[in-house]
Amino acid sequence: MQSKTGLFVAGDRVQLTDEKGKMYSFFLVPGGQWHSHKGWINHDQLIGIEEGSIVTSNSGTNYQIMRPLLHDFLLSMPRGATIIYPKDSALITTFADIYPGASVLEAGAGSGGLAISLLRAIGEKGRLVSYEERPEFLSIAEKNVRDYFGKVPEQWSLRPGQVQEIGHTEKFDRVIFDMLAPWDCLDTASRVLKPGGVLCCYVATTTQLSRVAEAIKESEQYGEPESFESFIRPWHHEGLAVRPQHSMNAHTGFLLFARKVAPGVKPLRRRRRPSKGAYNES
């Protein structure tokens, strides 16, 4: 975590960027040394200097030193499960309306990337409960969250097992499912989600998207589900030479959002003519 003075201290995670834009990230340890094919830098050179300074390796290579931004940390941290990419976690926190003080249920935790974004959004007065079935992912998620915040936040509960095991008296403002078959857990979501609360499902394929959307409609517990995917297209700009870069951050997954209706109330469904072949003919 950043020191009150703004200077780098032992234990800080730093990011070095060279003149070609390549980034290197590591934690500062007194007496430590960072090595690359372009030489080495003593950690003691970096402790006590200001963010944005230029540091030089023993071979004369210059680096700009900064603290990594959230998306830098998420893309460089160790992974067990595939992470929810920053472009999607940013949309989840916005479209699911993750606010300070919110109570959020997450399944599964994966590598902890989304948990970090959620914990930042809910703040110290919020509550996040994360379920993860695979033991090997639990340790990775906990380590990544600990590395980012400097400790395991008190408002976070990381639980082994299936989300269906959650207590019957627990209630949440938001529920987020990142799993292969979220339709199997809709009863659990309906039971713990407060009226007006948001359910978010993150799935990878159109088949999964179709199945969870139809299951949500059939449950008659939620308003009309909305879904979309996101794309980021980087641009090159050098003087008047402005053009899209050759690669882009395209499909990673589909995001689906739906809001819980009041108990005993049927949701209003939009009137629209279904496309030919949308449903099997009897």
Backbone as numpy.savetxt, mean C-alpha at the origin, in Angstrom:
# Nx Ny Nz CAx CAy CAz Cx Cy Cz
13.08 7.12 11.62 12.25 8.30 11.62 13.13 9.55 11.62
12.61 10.63 11.05 13.37 11.85 10.92 13.62 12.49 12.28
14.86 12.97 12.50 15.18 13.62 13.76 14.55 15.00 13.81
14.41 15.55 15.03 13.79 16.85 15.20 14.62 17.96 14.58
15.93 17.77 14.49 16.80 18.79 13.91 16.80 18.77 12.39
16.30 17.66 11.79 16.32 17.52 10.34 17.63 16.96 9.82
18.62 16.80 10.69 19.90 16.23 10.29 19.82 14.71 10.35
20.64 14.05 9.54 20.66 12.59 9.56 21.28 12.09 10.86
20.64 11.06 11.44 21.14 10.46 12.67 21.28 8.96 12.45
22.02 8.32 13.34 22.17 6.87 13.26 20.81 6.21 13.31
20.60 5.21 12.44 19.33 4.52 12.35 18.43 5.03 11.25
18.74 6.22 10.70 17.96 6.76 9.59 18.16 5.91 8.34
17.11 5.78 7.56 17.24 5.19 6.23 17.52 6.33 5.25
18.58 6.19 4.47 18.96 7.24 3.53 18.91 6.70 2.10
18.85 7.64 1.18 18.81 7.27 -0.24 19.84 8.11 -0.99
20.77 7.45 -1.64 21.78 8.12 -2.45 21.39 8.02 -3.92
21.44 9.13 -4.63 21.11 9.16 -6.06 22.31 9.68 -6.83
22.76 8.90 -7.83 23.92 9.35 -8.61 23.47 10.21 -9.79
24.43 10.63 -10.61 24.15 11.56 -11.71 23.30 10.92 -12.81
23.20 9.59 -12.85 22.37 8.91 -13.83 20.97 8.59 -13.29
20.71 8.99 -12.04 19.41 8.76 -11.44 19.27 7.44 -10.73
20.33 6.64 -10.65 20.25 5.37 -9.95 20.27 5.62 -8.46
19.39 4.90 -7.73 19.24 5.14 -6.30 19.71 3.95 -5.49
20.29 4.26 -4.32 20.76 3.24 -3.38 20.22 3.61 -2.00
19.68 2.62 -1.28 19.06 2.90 0.01 19.63 1.98 1.07
19.88 2.53 2.27 20.41 1.74 3.37 20.22 2.51 4.68
20.43 1.81 5.80 20.32 2.42 7.12 21.69 2.86 7.61
21.72 3.98 8.32 22.97 4.51 8.84 23.35 3.82 10.15
24.57 3.32 10.20 25.10 2.64 11.38 26.45 3.27 11.72
26.66 3.77 12.94 27.97 4.34 13.29 29.10 3.36 13.00
30.11 3.83 12.31 31.23 2.98 11.95 30.99 2.12 10.73
29.78 2.19 10.16 29.46 1.38 9.00 30.02 1.96 7.72
29.90 1.18 6.65 30.45 1.61 5.35 29.55 1.07 4.25
29.22 1.95 3.30 28.40 1.56 2.15 29.31 1.35 0.94
29.09 0.24 0.23 29.94 -0.10 -0.91 29.10 -0.23 -2.18
29.68 0.16 -3.30 29.13 -0.11 -4.62 30.30 -0.30 -5.57
29.97 -0.56 -6.86 31.05 -0.74 -7.83 31.77 0.58 -8.12
31.21 1.69 -7.56 31.83 3.00 -7.75 32.54 3.49 -6.48
32.86 2.56 -5.59 33.60 2.95 -4.40 32.79 2.81 -3.13
33.26 3.47 -2.07 32.60 3.35 -0.78 32.48 4.71 -0.11
31.55 4.76 0.87 31.32 5.96 1.68 31.15 5.52 3.12
31.84 6.17 4.04 31.67 5.87 5.46 30.34 6.46 5.95
29.62 5.68 6.74 28.36 6.17 7.30 28.58 7.41 8.16
29.75 7.48 8.83 30.02 8.62 9.70 30.10 9.92 8.91
30.37 9.83 7.59 30.36 11.03 6.74 28.94 11.59 6.59
27.94 10.71 6.72 26.56 11.08 6.44 25.80 11.48 7.70
26.19 10.91 8.85 25.53 11.24 10.11 25.83 12.69 10.48
24.78 13.48 10.69 24.95 14.87 11.10 24.86 15.89 9.98
24.73 15.43 8.70 24.61 16.39 7.60 23.15 16.59 7.24
22.87 17.63 6.46 21.49 17.96 6.10 21.03 17.18 4.88
19.72 16.94 4.85 19.11 16.30 3.69 19.29 17.18 2.47
19.61 16.56 1.34 19.84 17.30 0.10 21.30 17.64 -0.14
22.18 17.22 0.78 23.62 17.48 0.61 24.20 16.59 -0.48
25.38 16.98 -0.97 26.14 16.17 -1.91 27.25 15.46 -1.15
27.35 14.15 -1.34 28.41 13.37 -0.71 29.22 12.69 -1.81
30.47 12.41 -1.52 31.38 11.88 -2.53 32.02 10.59 -2.04
32.02 9.59 -2.91 32.67 8.32 -2.56 34.18 8.45 -2.69
34.90 7.43 -2.24 36.37 7.48 -2.31 36.88 7.52 -3.74
36.02 7.12 -4.72 36.43 7.14 -6.12 36.09 8.46 -6.81
35.44 9.38 -6.08 35.10 10.68 -6.64 33.70 10.77 -7.22
32.88 9.75 -7.05 31.50 9.79 -7.55 30.62 10.58 -6.59
29.83 11.52 -7.14 28.96 12.36 -6.33 27.56 11.75 -6.21
26.96 11.90 -5.05 25.61 11.44 -4.80 24.84 12.54 -4.05
23.56 12.67 -4.37 22.66 13.52 -3.58 22.03 12.62 -2.52
22.04 13.08 -1.27 21.51 12.26 -0.19 20.16 12.82 0.28
19.16 11.97 0.32 17.82 12.32 0.76 17.27 11.17 1.62
16.20 11.47 2.34 15.41 10.39 2.95 14.49 9.85 1.87
14.32 8.54 1.77 13.44 7.98 0.74 12.00 8.39 0.98
11.29 8.74 -0.10 9.87 9.00 -0.01 9.12 7.67 0.16
7.84 7.76 0.47 7.07 6.54 0.72 7.15 5.58 -0.45
6.94 6.08 -1.69 6.95 5.16 -2.83 8.33 4.57 -3.07
9.39 5.32 -2.73 10.74 4.76 -2.84 10.93 3.60 -1.87
10.45 3.80 -0.64 10.59 2.75 0.38 9.81 1.51 -0.03
8.57 1.70 -0.49 7.72 0.56 -0.83 8.30 -0.28 -1.96
8.92 0.38 -2.93 9.45 -0.35 -4.08 10.80 -1.00 -3.79
11.48 -0.56 -2.72 12.80 -1.11 -2.43 12.80 -2.08 -1.25
11.70 -2.16 -0.50 11.70 -3.00 0.70 11.65 -4.49 0.32
12.09 -5.38 1.22 12.02 -6.83 0.96 10.58 -7.28 0.77
10.38 -8.24 -0.12 9.04 -8.71 -0.42 8.92 -10.21 -0.20
7.75 -10.62 0.28 7.37 -12.01 0.27 6.30 -12.15 -0.79
5.12 -11.62 -0.46 4.05 -11.55 -1.45 4.27 -10.33 -2.34
3.65 -10.34 -3.52 3.68 -9.18 -4.40 3.01 -8.01 -3.71
3.62 -6.84 -3.76 3.08 -5.69 -3.06 1.96 -5.03 -3.86
1.11 -4.29 -3.17 0.21 -3.35 -3.83 1.04 -2.13 -4.16
1.13 -1.78 -5.43 2.03 -0.71 -5.86 1.56 0.64 -5.35
2.49 1.59 -5.19 2.14 2.91 -4.66 0.98 3.58 -5.39
0.90 3.42 -6.71 -0.18 4.06 -7.45 -1.54 3.52 -7.02
-1.60 2.26 -6.63 -2.85 1.66 -6.19 -3.14 1.94 -4.72
-2.10 1.91 -3.88 -2.32 2.22 -2.46 -2.73 3.67 -2.28
-2.23 4.56 -3.14 -2.65 5.97 -3.08 -4.13 6.09 -3.40
-4.60 5.33 -4.39 -6.01 5.37 -4.75 -6.87 4.72 -3.67
-6.37 3.67 -3.04 -7.12 3.01 -1.97 -7.34 3.98 -0.82
-6.29 4.67 -0.39 -6.44 5.58 0.75 -7.37 6.74 0.42
-7.45 7.13 -0.87 -8.32 8.23 -1.26 -9.75 7.78 -1.50
-9.95 6.77 -2.36 -11.29 6.35 -2.74 -11.99 5.56 -1.62
-11.23 4.92 -0.75 -11.83 4.28 0.42 -11.96 5.27 1.57
-11.48 6.49 1.36 -11.60 7.56 2.36 -11.00 7.14 3.69
-9.73 6.76 3.67 -9.03 6.39 4.90 -8.61 7.67 5.61
-9.23 7.96 6.73 -9.05 9.26 7.40 -8.41 9.08 8.77
-7.86 10.15 9.35 -7.27 10.05 10.68 -8.30 9.60 11.71
-7.97 8.57 12.46 -8.87 8.04 13.47 -9.74 6.89 13.00
-9.65 6.53 11.71 -10.49 5.46 11.17 -10.06 4.10 11.72
-11.03 3.19 11.79 -10.78 1.81 12.16 -10.85 0.96 10.89
-9.74 0.29 10.55 -9.61 -0.38 9.26 -9.25 -1.85 9.46
-9.90 -2.71 8.69 -9.58 -4.14 8.66 -8.96 -4.46 7.31
-7.80 -5.14 7.34 -7.08 -5.49 6.12 -6.83 -6.99 6.08
-7.02 -7.60 4.90 -6.68 -9.02 4.69 -6.36 -9.19 3.22
-5.17 -9.80 2.83 -4.08 -10.15 3.68 -3.00 -9.08 3.69
-2.13 -9.24 4.67 -1.10 -8.24 4.92 0.03 -8.28 3.90
0.30 -9.46 3.32 1.36 -9.57 2.31 2.70 -9.14 2.86
3.35 -8.21 2.16 4.66 -7.71 2.58 4.57 -6.46 3.44
3.36 -6.02 3.76 3.19 -4.88 4.65 3.16 -3.52 3.97
3.22 -3.49 2.64 3.25 -2.21 1.94 1.99 -1.39 2.13
0.82 -2.02 1.94 -0.42 -1.29 2.12 -0.62 -0.90 3.58
-0.20 -1.76 4.50 -0.33 -1.45 5.92 0.41 -0.15 6.26
1.56 0.07 5.66 2.32 1.30 5.91 1.51 2.51 5.47
0.93 2.44 4.27 0.11 3.55 3.77 -1.12 3.77 4.64
-1.75 2.69 5.08 -2.94 2.81 5.91 -2.60 3.40 7.27
-1.50 2.96 7.86 -1.09 3.47 9.17 -0.77 4.96 9.11
-0.14 5.39 8.03 0.11 6.83 7.86 -1.19 7.61 7.78
-2.20 7.02 7.10 -3.46 7.74 6.88 -4.32 7.80 8.15
-4.37 6.72 8.94 -5.25 6.70 10.11 -4.65 7.43 11.30
-3.32 7.60 11.32 -2.68 8.32 12.40 -2.68 7.54 13.72
-2.21 8.20 14.77 -2.05 7.53 16.06 -3.39 7.20 16.71
-4.46 7.91 16.35 -5.76 7.66 16.97 -6.60 6.64 16.20
-6.09 6.15 15.09 -6.81 5.16 14.31 -6.50 3.76 14.78
-7.01 2.78 14.02 -6.79 1.38 14.36 -6.74 0.57 13.08
-5.71 -0.25 12.94 -5.57 -1.14 11.79 -5.37 -2.56 12.28
-6.23 -3.46 11.80 -6.09 -4.90 12.06 -5.79 -5.58 10.73
-4.65 -6.27 10.65 -4.22 -6.93 9.42 -4.15 -8.44 9.64
-4.81 -9.19 8.77 -4.76 -10.65 8.83 -3.87 -11.18 7.71
-3.12 -12.22 8.00 -2.28 -12.88 7.00 -2.21 -14.37 7.32
-2.54 -15.20 6.32 -2.56 -16.65 6.54 -1.17 -17.27 6.56
-0.25 -16.75 5.74 1.04 -17.41 5.58 2.06 -16.88 6.58
2.61 -17.76 7.44 3.53 -17.32 8.49 4.76 -16.59 7.96
5.27 -17.03 6.80 6.48 -16.40 6.28 6.23 -14.95 5.87
4.99 -14.63 5.49 4.67 -13.25 5.13 4.50 -12.38 6.37
4.06 -12.98 7.47 3.86 -12.21 8.71 5.15 -11.54 9.16
6.24 -12.31 9.16 7.52 -11.76 9.64 8.03 -10.67 8.69
7.84 -10.86 7.38 8.28 -9.85 6.42 7.48 -8.56 6.59
6.15 -8.71 6.74 5.30 -7.53 6.92 5.67 -6.77 8.18
5.87 -7.49 9.27 6.22 -6.83 10.53 7.56 -6.10 10.42
8.54 -6.74 9.78 9.86 -6.11 9.66 9.78 -4.85 8.80
9.05 -4.90 7.69 8.96 -3.73 6.82 8.26 -2.57 7.52
7.20 -2.86 8.25 6.51 -1.80 8.99 7.41 -1.24 10.08
8.12 -2.13 10.77 9.04 -1.67 11.82 10.16 -0.81 11.23
10.71 -1.23 10.10 11.79 -0.47 9.47 11.31 0.92 9.05
10.07 1.00 8.56 9.58 2.30 8.08 9.31 3.27 9.23
8.63 2.79 10.27 8.24 3.68 11.36 9.28 3.74 12.49
10.26 2.84 12.47 11.24 2.79 13.54 10.79 1.92 14.71
9.54 1.50 14.69 8.96 0.62 15.70 7.65 0.07 15.14
7.06 -0.90 15.81 5.74 -1.39 15.42 4.70 -0.45 16.03
3.91 0.25 15.23 2.94 1.20 15.76 1.94 0.53 16.70
1.60 1.23 17.78 0.68 0.68 18.77 -0.72 0.46 18.21
-1.07 1.24 17.19 -2.43 1.14 16.63 -2.56 0.04 15.59
-1.52 -0.78 15.44 -1.53 -1.86 14.45 -1.55 -3.21 15.13
-2.48 -4.06 14.71 -2.56 -5.44 15.19 -2.40 -6.37 14.00
-1.29 -7.12 13.97 -1.00 -8.07 12.90 -1.35 -9.47 13.40
-2.33 -10.10 12.76 -2.85 -11.36 13.26 -2.65 -12.48 12.25
-2.19 -13.65 12.71 -2.10 -14.81 11.82 -3.46 -15.44 11.62
-3.66 -16.06 10.46 -4.91 -16.79 10.23 -5.80 -16.11 9.20
-7.03 -16.60 9.10 -7.99 -16.10 8.13 -8.85 -15.00 8.72
-9.25 -14.07 7.89 -10.04 -12.94 8.36 -11.40 -13.38 8.88
-11.89 -14.53 8.43 -13.18 -15.03 8.91 -13.15 -15.34 10.40
-11.95 -15.44 11.00 -11.82 -15.75 12.42 -12.02 -14.55 13.32
-12.23 -13.38 12.76 -12.34 -12.16 13.55 -13.56 -12.22 14.47
-13.44 -11.58 15.63 -14.51 -11.61 16.62 -15.80 -10.98 16.13
-16.91 -11.48 16.63 -18.23 -11.03 16.18 -18.57 -9.63 16.69
-17.87 -9.15 17.70 -18.20 -7.84 18.26 -17.35 -6.72 17.67
-16.34 -7.05 16.89 -15.47 -6.02 16.34 -16.15 -5.32 15.17
-15.99 -3.98 15.11 -16.59 -3.18 14.05 -15.53 -2.27 13.43
-15.70 -2.02 12.11 -14.72 -1.22 11.38 -15.41 -0.21 10.47
-14.69 0.87 10.22 -15.17 1.89 9.28 -14.85 1.50 7.84
-13.77 0.76 7.65 -13.32 0.38 6.31 -12.81 -1.05 6.34
-13.05 -1.79 5.25 -12.55 -3.15 5.09 -11.86 -3.25 3.74
-10.65 -3.78 3.72 -9.87 -3.89 2.49 -9.41 -5.33 2.32
-9.78 -5.94 1.18 -9.41 -7.32 0.89 -8.41 -7.34 -0.27
-7.24 -7.90 -0.02 -6.23 -8.16 -1.06 -5.97 -9.66 -1.02
-6.81 -10.42 -1.73 -6.76 -11.88 -1.66 -7.30 -12.48 -2.95
-7.09 -13.78 -3.11 -7.49 -14.46 -4.34 -9.01 -14.55 -4.48
-9.71 -14.76 -3.37 -11.15 -15.00 -3.44 -11.89 -14.13 -2.42
-11.94 -12.83 -2.63 -12.62 -11.96 -1.66 -14.11 -12.26 -1.52
-14.72 -12.87 -2.54 -16.15 -13.20 -2.46 -16.44 -14.20 -1.35
-15.43 -14.97 -0.96 -15.62 -15.93 0.13 -15.71 -15.25 1.49
-15.32 -13.98 1.56 -15.26 -13.27 2.84 -16.26 -12.12 2.93
-17.21 -12.06 2.00 -18.17 -10.96 2.01 -19.08 -10.99 3.23
-19.42 -12.19 3.70 -20.24 -12.28 4.91 -19.50 -11.68 6.10
-18.20 -11.95 6.18 -17.39 -11.38 7.26 -17.35 -9.87 7.16
-17.14 -9.36 5.95 -17.10 -7.91 5.75 -18.42 -7.28 6.14
-19.54 -7.90 5.75 -20.86 -7.36 6.08 -21.09 -7.34 7.58
-20.55 -8.34 8.26 -20.77 -8.45 9.70 -20.02 -7.39 10.49
-18.80 -7.06 10.05 -17.97 -6.15 10.85 -18.00 -4.71 10.35
-18.50 -4.48 9.12 -18.46 -3.15 8.55 -19.66 -2.33 9.01
-19.40 -1.11 9.45 -20.47 -0.21 9.89 -21.28 0.27 8.69
-22.58 0.58 8.88 -23.36 1.15 7.77 -22.70 2.42 7.24
-22.64 2.52 5.92 -21.95 3.64 5.30 -20.47 3.41 5.11
-19.94 2.34 5.72 -18.52 2.03 5.58 -18.17 1.56 4.19
-16.88 1.56 3.87 -16.41 1.25 2.53 -15.72 -0.11 2.51
-16.12 -0.93 1.54 -15.42 -2.19 1.25 -14.59 -1.97 0.00
-13.31 -2.33 0.06 -12.42 -2.24 -1.09 -11.83 -3.62 -1.36
-11.92 -4.06 -2.61 -11.32 -5.34 -3.01 -10.29 -5.09 -4.11
-9.11 -5.66 -3.92 -8.03 -5.54 -4.91 -7.83 -6.91 -5.54
-8.08 -7.02 -6.85 -7.94 -8.30 -7.55 -7.14 -8.09 -8.83
-6.58 -9.19 -9.35 -5.65 -9.07 -10.48 -6.30 -9.29 -11.84
-7.36 -10.10 -11.92 -7.88 -10.50 -13.23 -9.33 -10.06 -13.41
-9.77 -10.03 -14.67 -11.15 -9.67 -14.98 -12.12 -10.72 -14.45
-11.71 -11.99 -14.44 -12.56 -13.05 -13.90 -12.84 -12.82 -12.42
-11.79 -12.49 -11.67 -11.97 -12.19 -10.25 -12.85 -10.96 -10.07
-12.63 -9.94 -10.88 -13.40 -8.71 -10.78 -14.88 -8.98 -11.01
-15.19 -9.75 -12.05 -16.58 -10.07 -12.34 -17.22 -10.84 -11.20
-16.50 -11.81 -10.68 -17.10 -12.66 -9.64 -17.36 -11.89 -8.36
-16.42 -11.06 -7.93 -16.62 -10.33 -6.68 -17.68 -9.25 -6.85
-17.74 -8.62 -8.02 -18.76 -7.59 -8.26 -20.16 -8.20 -8.21
-20.35 -9.35 -8.86 -21.66 -9.99 -8.85 -22.02 -10.51 -7.46
-21.02 -11.01 -6.73 -21.29 -11.49 -5.37 -21.71 -10.34 -4.46
-21.10 -9.19 -4.64 -21.48 -8.01 -3.85 -22.92 -7.61 -4.15
-23.30 -7.62 -5.43 -24.67 -7.27 -5.80 -25.67 -8.28 -5.24
-25.34 -9.55 -5.35 -26.25 -10.60 -4.88 -26.42 -10.58 -3.36
-25.43 -10.09 -2.64 -25.52 -10.06 -1.18 -26.55 -9.05 -0.69
-26.82 -8.04 -1.50 -27.77 -6.97 -1.16 -27.41 -6.29 0.16
-26.10 -6.22 0.42 -25.59 -5.55 1.62 -24.88 -4.25 1.29
-24.67 -4.01 -0.01 -23.86 -2.87 -0.42 -24.54 -2.10 -1.54
-24.15 -0.82 -1.65 -24.58 -0.03 -2.79 -23.87 -0.49 -4.05
-24.11 0.22 -5.14 -23.55 -0.15 -6.44 -22.03 -0.18 -6.39
-21.39 -1.31 -6.71 -19.93 -1.35 -6.71 -19.34 -0.59 -7.90
-18.23 0.09 -7.65 -17.50 0.81 -8.69 -16.11 0.21 -8.80
-15.60 0.10 -10.03 -14.27 -0.49 -10.20 -13.50 0.23 -11.29
-12.18 0.17 -11.18 -11.31 0.78 -12.19 -9.89 0.25 -12.00
-9.02 0.57 -12.94 -7.58 0.29 -12.82 -6.84 1.59 -13.10
-5.56 1.63 -12.77 -4.80 2.87 -12.94 -3.54 2.61 -13.78
-3.15 3.65 -14.50 -1.94 3.60 -15.32 -1.13 4.87 -15.06
0.16 4.73 -15.00 1.05 5.90 -14.90 2.00 5.86 -16.08
1.99 6.92 -16.88 2.87 7.01 -18.04 3.91 8.11 -17.80
5.14 7.74 -17.50 6.19 8.76 -17.29 6.51 9.50 -18.59
7.00 10.72 -18.44 7.37 11.54 -19.60 8.83 11.95 -19.51
9.45 12.01 -20.68 10.81 12.51 -20.83 10.74 13.99 -21.21
11.54 14.82 -20.55 11.56 16.24 -20.91 12.99 16.77 -20.84
13.50 17.14 -22.00 14.84 17.69 -22.15 14.73 18.86 -23.11
14.62 20.08 -22.56 14.39 21.24 -23.41 13.04 21.13 -24.10
13.05 21.23 -25.43 11.82 21.11 -26.20 11.51 19.66 -26.59
12.40 18.74 -26.24 12.16 17.32 -26.52 11.32 16.74 -25.40
10.01 16.78 -25.58 9.07 16.29 -24.57 8.26 15.16 -25.19
8.35 13.99 -24.62 7.67 12.81 -25.19 7.45 11.79 -24.10
6.51 10.85 -24.31 6.32 9.77 -23.33 7.55 8.86 -23.30
7.86 8.35 -22.14 8.93 7.37 -22.04 8.48 6.05 -22.66
9.44 5.20 -22.99 9.13 3.97 -23.71 8.41 2.93 -22.85
8.56 3.02 -21.54 7.89 2.07 -20.65 6.93 2.83 -19.73
5.89 2.13 -19.27 4.93 2.75 -18.37 4.51 1.76 -17.29
4.02 2.30 -16.20 3.51 1.50 -15.09 2.04 1.25 -15.36
1.76 0.14 -16.03 0.40 -0.12 -16.52 -0.37 -1.00 -15.53
-1.05 -2.03 -16.04 -1.96 -2.80 -15.18 -1.22 -3.53 -14.07
-1.68 -3.32 -12.87 -1.21 -4.08 -11.72 -2.37 -4.82 -11.07
-3.54 -4.21 -11.04 -4.71 -4.85 -10.46 -5.95 -3.98 -10.64
-7.10 -4.56 -10.31 -8.36 -3.83 -10.35 -8.77 -3.46 -8.93
-9.28 -2.25 -8.78 -9.78 -1.79 -7.50 -11.31 -1.70 -7.57
-11.97 -2.29 -6.61 -13.43 -2.25 -6.55 -13.84 -1.69 -5.19
-14.79 -0.75 -5.21 -15.26 -0.10 -3.99 -16.78 -0.22 -3.90
-17.29 -0.46 -2.69 -18.73 -0.50 -2.46 -19.00 -0.06 -1.02
-20.17 0.55 -0.79 -20.51 1.05 0.54 -21.63 0.22 1.17
-21.48 -0.04 2.44 -22.44 -0.85 3.19 -23.74 -0.04 3.39
-24.87 -0.68 3.13 -26.16 -0.02 3.34 -26.66 -0.33 4.75
-27.73 0.34 5.17 -28.29 0.14 6.51 -28.89 -1.26 6.63
-28.89 -1.84 7.84 -29.46 -3.17 8.03 -30.93 -3.21 7.62
-31.29 -4.26 6.88 -32.67 -4.43 6.46 -33.11 -3.58 5.29
-32.17 -2.80 4.75 -32.49 -1.92 3.62 -31.89 -2.48 2.35
-32.70 -2.61 1.30 -32.18 -3.09 0.03 -31.51 -1.93 -0.72
-30.34 -2.19 -1.31 -29.66 -1.12 -2.04 -30.39 -0.77 -3.33
-30.32 0.51 -3.71 -30.85 0.92 -5.00 -29.90 0.45 -6.09
-30.43 -0.17 -7.12 -29.61 -0.62 -8.23 -29.84 0.28 -9.44
-28.79 0.54 -10.14 -28.89 1.41 -11.32 -29.66 0.71 -12.43
-30.53 1.46 -13.06 -31.31 0.93 -14.17 -30.53 1.10 -15.46
-30.16 0.01 -16.03 -29.44 0.06 -17.30 -29.67 -1.25 -18.04
-29.62 -1.16 -19.33 -29.83 -2.34 -20.16 -28.54 -3.14 -20.22
-28.57 -4.40 -19.82 -27.33 -5.20 -19.85 -26.86 -5.47 -21.27
-25.57 -5.56 -21.44 -25.02 -5.89 -22.76 -25.41 -7.29 -23.15
-25.54 -7.52 -24.47 -25.90 -8.84 -24.96 -24.82 -9.85 -24.56
-25.27 -10.94 -23.94 -24.32 -11.97 -23.51 -23.73 -11.75 -22.13
-24.16 -10.66 -21.44 -23.61 -10.38 -20.12 -23.99 -11.47 -19.12
-25.17 -12.06 -19.31 -25.62 -13.13 -18.41 -26.04 -14.34 -19.27
-25.89 -15.50 -18.68 -26.26 -16.72 -19.41 -27.77 -16.73 -19.66
-28.14 -17.12 -20.88 -29.55 -17.21 -21.20 -30.12 -18.54 -20.71
-31.28 -18.46 -20.07 -31.90 -19.68 -19.54 -32.78 -20.33 -20.59
